[in-house]
Amino acid sequence: MPPLPRALVILGLVVVGLGIALWLWPSLGGLGRLPGDLRIERPNLRVYVPITTSIVLSLALSALFWLISRLR
């Protein structure tokens, strides 16, 4: 199988796995409620900006991809 389709299939399986994990454990590690995540709630407005959660997930994924590249 060529590299791009293989990578897309693996990425799809990872996304499905994460979706199932979040569905089974909705309070998974407090993600989405970390200090630094902005939440504004008013009567006709709800705004949520997960800044800290995005940074944590970015660091985790960067470390995972670095580890995968080192193992090749």
DRENTORKOL-3810 file (N, C-alpha, C; in nm, 4 decimals):
REM DRENTORKOL-3810
@n.u->0.0851; n.v->-0.1180; n.w->0.0000; ca.u->0.0000; ca.v->0.0000; ca.w->0.0000; c.u->0.0895; c.v->0.1241; c.w->0.0000
@n.u->0.0605; n.v->0.2241; n.w->-0.0844; ca.u->0.1407; ca.v->0.3474; ca.w->-0.0859; c.u->0.1332; c.v->0.4205; c.w->0.0481
@n.u->0.2332; n.v->0.5033; n.w->0.0787; ca.u->0.2414; ca.v->0.5669; ca.w->0.2106; c.u->0.1245; c.v->0.6591; c.w->0.2456
@n.u->0.0749; n.v->0.7393; n.w->0.1523; ca.u->-0.0315; ca.v->0.8341; ca.w->0.1854; c.u->-0.1620; c.v->0.7639; c.w->0.2227
@n.u->-0.2124; n.v->0.6683; n.w->0.1443; ca.u->-0.3344; ca.v->0.5999; ca.w->0.1860; c.u->-0.3178; c.v->0.5255; c.w->0.3186
@n.u->-0.2009; n.v->0.4687; n.w->0.3385; ca.u->-0.1755; ca.v->0.3974; ca.w->0.4636; c.u->-0.1811; c.v->0.4945; c.w->0.5817
@n.u->-0.1196; n.v->0.6105; n.w->0.5668; ca.u->-0.1204; ca.v->0.7113; ca.w->0.6731; c.u->-0.2622; c.v->0.7603; c.w->0.7003
@n.u->-0.3415; n.v->0.7783; n.w->0.5953; ca.u->-0.4795; ca.v->0.8237; ca.w->0.6143; c.u->-0.5637; c.v->0.7183; c.w->0.6856
@n.u->-0.5428; n.v->0.5921; n.w->0.6537; ca.u->-0.6165; ca.v->0.4848; ca.w->0.7218; c.u->-0.5782; c.v->0.4808; c.w->0.8698
@n.u->-0.4496; n.v->0.4929; n.w->0.8983; ca.u->-0.4049; ca.v->0.4920; ca.w->1.0377; c.u->-0.4597; c.v->0.6127; c.w->1.1119
@n.u->-0.4567; n.v->0.7296; n.w->1.0498; ca.u->-0.5107; ca.v->0.8500; ca.w->1.1113; c.u->-0.6601; c.v->0.8346; c.w->1.1378
@n.u->-0.7320; n.v->0.7772; n.w->1.0443; ca.u->-0.8749; ca.v->0.7531; ca.w->1.0634; c.u->-0.9020; c.v->0.6597; c.w->1.1800
@n.u->-0.8231; n.v->0.5541; n.w->1.1927; ca.u->-0.8400; ca.v->0.4612; ca.w->1.3042; c.u->-0.8090; c.v->0.5281; c.w->1.4379
@n.u->-0.7081; n.v->0.6150; n.w->1.4393; ca.u->-0.6756; ca.v->0.6877; ca.w->1.5619; c.u->-0.7904; c.v->0.7806; c.w->1.6012
@n.u->-0.8472; n.v->0.8508; n.w->1.5044; ca.u->-0.9583; ca.v->0.9423; ca.w->1.5331; c.u->-1.0800; c.v->0.8641; c.w->1.5839
@n.u->-1.1088; n.v->0.7505; n.w->1.5230; ca.u->-1.2205; ca.v->0.6672; ca.w->1.5691; c.u->-1.1932; c.v->0.6183; c.w->1.7114
@n.u->-1.0700; n.v->0.5764; n.w->1.7388; ca.u->-1.0347; ca.v->0.5311; ca.w->1.8733; c.u->-1.0499; c.v->0.6413; c.w->1.9769
@n.u->-1.0059; n.v->0.7617; n.w->1.9430; ca.u->-1.0231; ca.v->0.8744; ca.w->2.0346; c.u->-1.1696; c.v->0.9079; c.w->2.0556
@n.u->-1.2490; n.v->0.8999; n.w->1.9492; ca.u->-1.3920; ca.v->0.9256; ca.w->1.9616; c.u->-1.4593; c.v->0.8264; c.w->2.0535
@n.u->-1.4245; n.v->0.6997; n.w->2.0412; ca.u->-1.4821; ca.v->0.5969; ca.w->2.1287; c.u->-1.4373; c.v->0.6181; c.w->2.2729
@n.u->-1.3093; n.v->0.6527; n.w->2.2921; ca.u->-1.2591; ca.v->0.6771; ca.w->2.4274; c.u->-1.3313; c.v->0.7951; c.w->2.4924
@n.u->-1.3514; n.v->0.9020; n.w->2.4186; ca.u->-1.4221; ca.v->1.0180; ca.w->2.4743; c.u->-1.5693; c.v->0.9884; c.w->2.4982
@n.u->-1.6270; n.v->0.9019; n.w->2.4184; ca.u->-1.7669; ca.v->0.8653; ca.w->2.4361; c.u->-1.7839; c.v->0.7789; c.w->2.5613
@n.u->-1.6895; n.v->0.6867; n.w->2.5839; ca.u->-1.6988; ca.v->0.5991; ca.w->2.6998; c.u->-1.6588; c.v->0.6690; c.w->2.8295
@n.u->-1.5603; n.v->0.7580; n.w->2.8219; ca.u->-1.5133; ca.v->0.8301; ca.w->2.9398; c.u->-1.5221; c.v->0.9801; c.w->2.9132
@n.u->-1.6418; n.v->1.0408; n.w->2.9308; ca.u->-1.6574; ca.v->1.1827; ca.w->2.8965; c.u->-1.5721; c.v->1.2772; c.w->2.9814
@n.u->-1.5378; n.v->1.2374; n.w->3.1013; ca.u->-1.4559; ca.v->1.3260; ca.w->3.1849; c.u->-1.3105; c.v->1.2824; c.w->3.1812
@n.u->-1.2632; n.v->1.2436; n.w->3.0647; ca.u->-1.1294; ca.v->1.1897; ca.w->3.0453; c.u->-1.0226; c.v->1.2915; c.w->3.0838
@n.u->-0.9684; n.v->1.2783; n.w->3.2031; ca.u->-0.8564; ca.v->1.3602; ca.w->3.2459; c.u->-0.8850; c.v->1.5086; c.w->3.2625
@n.u->-1.0074; n.v->1.5502; n.w->3.2604; ca.u->-1.0381; ca.v->1.6906; ca.w->3.2752; c.u->-1.0078; c.v->1.7731; c.w->3.1522
@n.u->-0.9825; n.v->1.7080; n.w->3.0382; ca.u->-0.9568; ca.v->1.7840; ca.w->2.9166; c.u->-1.0788; c.v->1.8693; c.w->2.8836
@n.u->-1.0547; n.v->1.9926; n.w->2.8510; ca.u->-1.1630; ca.v->2.0844; ca.w->2.8219; c.u->-1.1998; c.v->2.1699; c.w->2.9405
@n.u->-1.1443; n.v->2.1387; n.w->3.0557; ca.u->-1.1712; ca.v->2.2167; ca.w->3.1758; c.u->-1.0412; c.v->2.2563; c.w->3.2453
@n.u->-0.9372; n.v->2.2737; n.w->3.1688; ca.u->-0.8080; ca.v->2.3089; ca.w->3.2252; c.u->-0.8003; c.v->2.4588; c.w->3.2516
@n.u->-0.7153; n.v->2.5001; n.w->3.3470; ca.u->-0.6946; ca.v->2.6431; ca.w->3.3679; c.u->-0.6364; c.v->2.7044; c.w->3.2399
@n.u->-0.6906; n.v->2.8136; n.w->3.1977; ca.u->-0.6466; ca.v->2.8774; ca.w->3.0744; c.u->-0.7442; c.v->2.8573; c.w->2.9604
@n.u->-0.8394; n.v->2.7650; n.w->2.9748; ca.u->-0.9457; ca.v->2.7495; ca.w->2.8763; c.u->-1.0504; c.v->2.8578; c.w->2.9033
@n.u->-1.0811; n.v->2.9342; n.w->2.8001; ca.u->-1.1748; ca.v->3.0458; ca.w->2.8170; c.u->-1.3171; c.v->2.9992; c.w->2.7940
@n.u->-1.4048; n.v->3.0354; n.w->2.8869; ca.u->-1.5463; ca.v->3.0020; ca.w->2.8744; c.u->-1.6269; c.v->3.1265; c.w->2.9128
@n.u->-1.7052; n.v->3.1740; n.w->2.8190; ca.u->-1.7903; ca.v->3.2907; ca.w->2.8429; c.u->-1.9341; c.v->3.2466; c.w->2.8217
@n.u->-2.0153; n.v->3.2598; n.w->2.9264; ca.u->-2.1559; ca.v->3.2212; ca.w->2.9167; c.u->-2.2422; c.v->3.3406; c.w->2.9573
@n.u->-2.3251; n.v->3.3813; n.w->2.8649; ca.u->-2.4216; ca.v->3.4877; ca.w->2.8890; c.u->-2.5569; c.v->3.4375; c.w->2.8424
@n.u->-2.6647; n.v->3.5082; n.w->2.8709; ca.u->-2.7977; ca.v->3.4564; ca.w->2.8352; c.u->-2.8122; c.v->3.4122; c.w->2.6889
@n.u->-2.7636; n.v->3.4889; n.w->2.5944; ca.u->-2.7800; ca.v->3.4515; ca.w->2.4534; c.u->-2.6482; c.v->3.4194; c.w->2.3846
@n.u->-2.5458; n.v->3.3889; n.w->2.4624; ca.u->-2.4139; ca.v->3.3694; ca.w->2.4034; c.u->-2.3339; c.v->3.2689; c.w->2.4847
@n.u->-2.2749; n.v->3.1746; n.w->2.4155; ca.u->-2.1800; ca.v->3.0812; ca.w->2.4775; c.u->-2.0569; c.v->3.0741; c.w->2.3886
@n.u->-1.9418; n.v->3.1076; n.w->2.4472; ca.u->-1.8163; ca.v->3.1037; ca.w->2.3733; c.u->-1.7193; c.v->3.0187; c.w->2.4544
@n.u->-1.6552; n.v->2.9240; n.w->2.3883; ca.u->-1.5583; ca.v->2.8374; ca.w->2.4540; c.u->-1.4331; c.v->2.8312; c.w->2.3676
@n.u->-1.3188; n.v->2.8701; n.w->2.4241; ca.u->-1.1918; ca.v->2.8697; ca.w->2.3525; c.u->-1.0930; c.v->2.7851; c.w->2.4344
@n.u->-1.0698; n.v->2.6600; n.w->2.3942; ca.u->-0.9829; ca.v->2.5697; ca.w->2.4723; c.u->-0.8341; c.v->2.5902; c.w->2.4440
@n.u->-0.7797; n.v->2.7014; n.w->2.4897; ca.u->-0.6401; ca.v->2.7349; ca.w->2.4607; c.u->-0.5449; c.v->2.6340; c.w->2.5256
@n.u->-0.5572; n.v->2.6128; n.w->2.6553; ca.u->-0.4661; ca.v->2.5230; ca.w->2.7258; c.u->-0.4829; c.v->2.3788; c.w->2.6795
@n.u->-0.6060; n.v->2.3361; n.w->2.6586; ca.u->-0.6303; ca.v->2.2008; ca.w->2.6100; c.u->-0.5652; c.v->2.1799; c.w->2.4741
@n.u->-0.5732; n.v->2.2799; n.w->2.3866; ca.u->-0.5103; ca.v->2.2700; ca.w->2.2544; c.u->-0.3590; c.v->2.2578; c.w->2.2663
@n.u->-0.2991; n.v->2.3333; n.w->2.3572; ca.u->-0.1539; ca.v->2.3268; ca.w->2.3761; c.u->-0.1131; c.v->2.1906; c.w->2.4300
@n.u->-0.1869; n.v->2.1379; n.w->2.5273; ca.u->-0.1551; ca.v->2.0069; ca.w->2.5847; c.u->-0.1674; c.v->1.8980; c.w->2.4790
@n.u->-0.2742; n.v->1.8997; n.w->2.4006; ca.u->-0.2917; ca.v->1.7992; ca.w->2.2958; c.u->-0.1844; c.v->1.8128; c.w->2.1879
@n.u->-0.1469; n.v->1.9346; n.w->2.1547; ca.u->-0.0418; ca.v->1.9560; ca.w->2.0563; c.u->0.0914; c.v->1.8991; c.w->2.1045
@n.u->0.1247; n.v->1.9229; n.w->2.2298; ca.u->0.2490; ca.v->1.8685; ca.w->2.2848; c.u->0.2464; c.v->1.7159; c.w->2.2870
@n.u->0.1324; n.v->1.6583; n.w->2.3261; ca.u->0.1213; ca.v->1.5126; ca.w->2.3318; c.u->0.1335; c.v->1.4515; c.w->2.1924
@n.u->0.0668; n.v->1.5090; n.w->2.0950; ca.u->0.0753; ca.v->1.4562; ca.w->1.9590; c.u->0.2138; c.v->1.4763; c.w->1.8987
@n.u->0.2775; n.v->1.5888; n.w->1.9282; ca.u->0.4137; ca.v->1.6119; ca.w->1.8798; c.u->0.5098; c.v->1.5084; c.w->1.9381
@n.u->0.4948; n.v->1.4792; n.w->2.0665; ca.u->0.5795; ca.v->1.3783; ca.w->2.1297; c.u->0.5531; c.v->1.2401; c.w->2.0704
@n.u->0.4275; n.v->1.2091; n.w->2.0437; ca.u->0.3923; ca.v->1.0799; ca.w->1.9843; c.u->0.4522; c.v->1.0655; c.w->1.8450
@n.u->0.4387; n.v->1.1674; n.w->1.7628; ca.u->0.4927; ca.v->1.1614; ca.w->1.6274; c.u->0.6459; c.v->1.1599; c.w->1.6289
@n.u->0.7070; n.v->1.2305; n.w->1.7219; ca.u->0.8523; ca.v->1.2260; ca.w->1.7342; c.u->0.8963; c.v->1.0849; c.w->1.7707
@n.u->0.8259; n.v->1.0235; n.w->1.8655; ca.u->0.8597; ca.v->0.8877; ca.w->1.9056; c.u->0.8440; c.v->0.7900; c.w->1.7914
@n.u->0.7376; n.v->0.8039; n.w->1.7151; ca.u->0.7158; ca.v->0.7158; ca.w->1.5997; c.u->0.8270; c.v->0.7336; c.w->1.4971
@n.u->0.8678; n.v->0.8577; n.w->1.4728; ca.u->0.9744; ca.v->0.8817; ca.w->1.3745; c.u->1.1084; c.v->0.8267; c.w->1.4235
@n.u->1.1325; n.v->0.8270; n.w->1.5530; ca.u->1.2576; ca.v->0.7725; ca.w->1.6075; c.u->1.2614; c.v->0.6204; c.w->1.6011
@n.u->1.1454; n.v->0.5558; n.w->1.6052; ca.u->1.1394; ca.v->0.4102; ca.w->1.6032; c.u->1.1524; c.v->0.3528; c.w->1.4627
@n.u->1.1392; n.v->0.4357; n.w->1.3614; ca.u->1.1487; ca.v->0.3871; ca.w->1.2218; c.u->1.2872; c.v->0.3601; c.w->1.1822
END
